[in-house]
Amino acid sequence: MKVFLYLAKRDKTGIKVLAHLKSNKKLFGRVTNLNNLNLPQAWESRVEDIVHKNRMLWELWVETADSYKALKKAMLSRGYTALPSHSMPIIRGINASDDILPNNRNNFQPSKTMIRKGKN
């Protein structure tokens, strides 16, 4: 089963998928302690950084679903709106097909959402 690690907006107007994981356990709920997820240290620190930067409007959640379509349907029934049409994760390199998560620090990078110009 796929486990989706995502940030949910506190006013239920959207989500940001951070990663796709794989687990045999059924998981659902708000994540208050990242140590419970048993992520590699490099990934844990990256997720912690993303959560810290978005802490005012977003909360970290984890949920098991058969597909993104099933997750989206469940979230719509809970009152979420403006959900993304795709499940492209922010952190690359964490795939649902990976049974064992690699320890390579360079294997994941956040996707860049805009280009910023430097000062001239």
C-alpha positions as CSV (number, residue, x, y, z in Angstrom):
1,M,0.0,0.0,0.0
2,K,1.1,3.5,-0.6
3,V,1.6,5.9,2.3
4,F,1.3,9.6,1.4
5,L,3.2,12.1,3.6
6,Y,1.7,15.5,3.0
7,L,1.1,19.0,4.3
8,A,-2.5,19.8,4.8
9,K,-3.6,23.4,5.0
10,R,-5.3,24.2,8.3
11,D,-8.3,25.8,6.6
12,K,-8.8,22.7,4.4
13,T,-8.1,24.5,1.1
14,G,-5.3,22.3,-0.2
15,I,-2.5,19.8,0.3
16,K,1.2,19.5,-0.7
17,V,2.4,15.9,-1.2
18,L,5.9,15.6,0.3
19,A,6.6,12.0,-0.4
20,H,5.3,8.6,-1.3
21,L,6.3,5.7,1.0
22,K,5.5,2.0,1.2
23,S,4.2,0.3,4.3
24,N,2.2,-2.8,5.2
25,K,0.6,-0.9,8.1
26,K,-2.5,1.3,7.7
27,L,-1.6,4.8,8.8
28,F,-3.7,7.9,9.2
29,G,-3.2,11.0,11.3
30,R,-1.3,14.1,12.1
31,V,2.4,13.6,12.5
32,T,3.7,15.3,15.7
33,N,7.0,13.4,15.9
34,L,8.9,12.4,12.8
35,N,10.9,9.8,14.7
36,N,7.8,7.6,14.6
37,L,8.0,7.3,10.8
38,N,11.6,5.8,10.9
39,L,12.8,7.9,8.0
40,P,16.5,8.1,7.2
41,Q,18.2,11.0,9.0
42,A,18.8,13.0,5.9
43,W,15.1,12.8,4.8
44,E,13.9,13.4,8.3
45,S,15.9,16.6,8.5
46,R,14.6,17.7,5.1
47,V,11.0,17.0,6.0
48,E,11.5,18.8,9.3
49,D,12.8,21.9,7.5
50,I,9.8,21.9,5.1
51,V,7.4,21.6,8.0
52,H,9.2,24.3,10.0
53,K,9.0,26.8,7.1
54,N,5.3,26.1,6.6
55,R,4.2,25.7,10.2
56,M,1.8,28.7,10.4
57,L,-0.6,27.5,7.7
58,W,0.2,23.8,7.2
59,E,0.2,20.6,9.3
60,L,2.1,17.4,8.5
61,W,-0.2,14.3,8.0
62,V,0.4,10.7,6.9
63,E,-2.2,8.5,5.3
64,T,-2.4,5.1,3.6
65,A,-4.3,4.8,0.4
66,D,-4.4,2.4,-2.6
67,S,-3.8,5.4,-5.0
68,Y,-3.7,9.1,-5.1
69,K,-7.3,9.0,-6.5
70,A,-8.5,7.1,-3.4
71,L,-6.6,9.6,-1.1
72,K,-8.2,12.5,-3.0
73,K,-11.7,11.0,-2.7
74,A,-11.2,10.5,1.1
75,M,-10.0,14.0,1.6
76,L,-12.9,15.5,-0.4
77,S,-15.3,13.6,1.9
78,R,-13.5,15.2,4.9
79,G,-14.1,18.7,3.5
80,Y,-10.9,19.5,1.7
81,T,-11.1,21.6,-1.4
82,A,-8.6,22.7,-4.2
83,L,-6.7,19.4,-4.1
84,P,-3.9,19.1,-6.7
85,S,-4.8,16.8,-9.7
86,H,-1.4,15.0,-9.5
87,S,0.6,13.4,-6.7
88,M,4.0,14.7,-7.7
89,P,6.0,14.7,-4.4
90,I,8.0,17.7,-3.3
91,I,10.8,15.5,-2.2
92,R,12.2,13.4,-5.0
93,G,13.8,10.0,-4.5
94,I,11.3,8.6,-2.0
95,N,9.2,6.2,-4.1
96,A,6.4,3.8,-3.2
97,S,8.3,1.1,-5.1
98,D,11.3,1.3,-2.8
99,D,11.0,-1.4,-0.1
100,I,14.1,-0.1,1.7
101,L,14.8,3.6,1.7
102,P,18.3,4.4,0.5
103,N,20.7,6.4,2.8
104,N,22.1,8.5,-0.1
105,R,21.7,12.2,0.9
106,N,21.9,13.3,-2.7
107,N,19.1,11.0,-3.8
108,F,16.4,13.6,-3.0
109,Q,16.0,17.3,-3.7
110,P,13.0,19.5,-3.3
111,S,11.4,20.6,-6.6
112,K,12.0,24.2,-7.5
113,T,8.8,26.1,-7.9
114,M,10.1,29.4,-9.2
115,I,13.3,31.0,-10.5
116,R,14.7,33.8,-8.5
117,K,16.9,36.5,-9.9
118,G,20.1,37.4,-8.1
119,K,21.1,40.9,-7.3
120,N,23.2,42.5,-10.1
